[in-house]
Amino acid sequence: MRPAIKRATASASTHCCRPRPIIGKSVKPAIASKPPSSPCDPRSKISTSPPVARLAKRRSKNSTALHWLNDARPVVLIGQTGVGKTFIAQATGLHACACGKSVLYLTLTTWLENLALARSSGTYLRYRDKLARPDIVIIDDFGMRKLSATEAQDLCELLEERSINKSTMFTTQLPLDHWSEVIADPVIADAIRDRLEHSALTLHITGESYRGVKARKLANKKRDS
């Protein structure tokens, strides 16, 4: 079971967040001791990882400050299962929503199922346009299954369409140099890797699986009771 974000309101696996506009001017960083008046203020803190995950402090600030979004850079969160990649991606998405940005979250499986359904129903172009609109599209668990040549081409076109003024975020267990292992067409795999390797903000997350930590806590609780 993945770590949940309590403020998330959508129960479906596809979540598009379009927040209300934030009224008022951003706080000037003149007085550091003054509390931020907006959740989008650079000095406001959000929890971006469960206790077991470790992420370099500067890299963590880069992910939550949204500078990469202003620069239309992709983001790749890399780490073994259970270290909190999905948690960080969802927390960053909620933070972006609080800053007035639109966010679409999908697991890789959901995205591929939606693509297949759109093709079979003749709405592929409409669905592709929908994916191009949000400020951030989060694709969770990339690498959980192999992509066919057609699916890989869809991903390459998605990255190309969003490269001008939008950002795409991935969570994955695979470093970029291993993505060719789950992409059937080597030419398309090289094109996808090239689009990410030279522009993406890549965050390597380490730590113990939160599932192991949770299991130990439950065991200790039973032993003490």
Residue pairs with C-beta under 8 A, 6 or more apart in sequence:
2 86
2 87
3 50
3 84
3 86
3 87
3 210
5 87
5 90
5 91
5 94
7 94
8 15
8 90
8 94
10 16
10 17
13 105
13 106
13 107
13 110
14 104
14 105
14 106
14 110
14 114
15 103
15 104
15 105
16 102
16 103
16 104
16 105
16 134
17 93
17 94
17 96
17 97
17 102
17 103
17 104
17 105
18 97
18 102
19 97
19 98
19 100
19 101
19 102
21 100
22 38
22 40
22 98
22 99
22 100
24 37
24 38
26 38
26 40
26 41
27 34
27 36
27 37
27 38
27 41
27 43
29 42
29 43
32 43
36 42
36 43
36 44
38 44
38 98
39 46
39 95
39 98
39 99
40 95
40 98
40 99
40 100
42 65
46 64
46 91
46 94
46 95
47 91
48 55
48 60
48 63
48 64
48 87
48 88
48 91
48 92
49 55
49 60
49 84
49 87
49 88
49 91
49 205
50 84
50 87
50 210
51 210
51 213
52 82
52 83
52 84
52 207
52 208
52 209
52 210
52 212
52 213
53 79
53 83
53 84
53 87
53 88
53 205
53 206
53 207
53 210
54 205
54 206
54 207
55 88
55 203
55 205
56 203
59 201
59 203
60 203
62 68
62 201
63 75
63 88
63 92
63 201
63 203
64 91
64 92
64 95
66 95
66 96
66 99
66 101
68 74
68 75
68 167
68 201
69 96
69 101
69 135
69 136
69 167
72 162
72 163
72 164
72 165
72 166
72 167
73 167
73 199
73 200
73 201
74 159
74 167
74 168
74 169
74 170
74 195
74 196
74 199
74 200
74 201
75 92
75 167
75 168
75 169
75 170
75 200
75 201
75 202
75 203
76 169
76 170
76 172
76 176
76 196
76 200
76 201
76 202
76 203
77 85
77 88
77 89
77 169
77 170
77 171
77 172
77 203
77 205
78 85
78 172
78 173
78 174
78 175
78 202
78 203
78 204
78 205
79 85
79 173
79 204
79 205
79 206
79 207
80 173
80 206
80 209
81 173
81 209
82 208
82 209
82 210
82 211
82 212
83 205
83 206
83 207
83 208
83 209
83 210
84 205
84 207
84 210
85 140
85 171
85 172
85 205
86 140
86 141
86 171
88 171
88 203
88 205
89 105
89 138
89 140
89 169
89 171
90 105
90 138
92 169
93 103
93 105
93 136
93 138
93 169
94 103
96 103
96 135
96 136
97 103
101 135
101 136
102 133
102 134
102 135
102 136
103 134
103 135
103 136
103 137
103 138
104 131
104 134
104 136
104 137
104 138
105 138
105 140
106 114
106 137
106 138
106 139
106 140
107 139
107 140
107 141
108 139
108 140
108 141
108 142
108 143
108 144
108 145
109 141
109 144
109 145
111 139
112 145
112 147
112 151
114 127
115 124
115 127
115 151
115 154
118 124
118 126
118 127
118 128
128 154
128 157
128 158
128 161
131 137
131 158
131 161
131 162
132 158
132 161
132 162
132 166
134 166
135 166
135 167
136 166
136 167
136 168
136 169
137 158
137 162
137 166
137 167
137 168
137 169
138 168
138 169
138 170
138 171
139 168
139 169
139 170
139 171
140 170
140 171
141 171
141 172
142 170
142 171
142 172
142 174
142 179
142 182
143 172
143 173
143 174
143 178
143 179
143 182
145 182
146 182
146 183
146 184
147 155
147 182
147 183
147 184
148 184
149 184
149 185
149 188
152 183
152 184
152 185
152 188
152 189
152 192
153 185
153 188
155 192
156 188
156 191
156 192
156 195
158 168
159 168
159 192
159 195
159 196
160 195
162 168
163 195
163 199
172 179
174 181
174 182
176 193
176 196
176 197
176 200
176 202
177 193
179 189
179 192
179 193
180 186
180 189
180 190
180 193
183 189
183 192
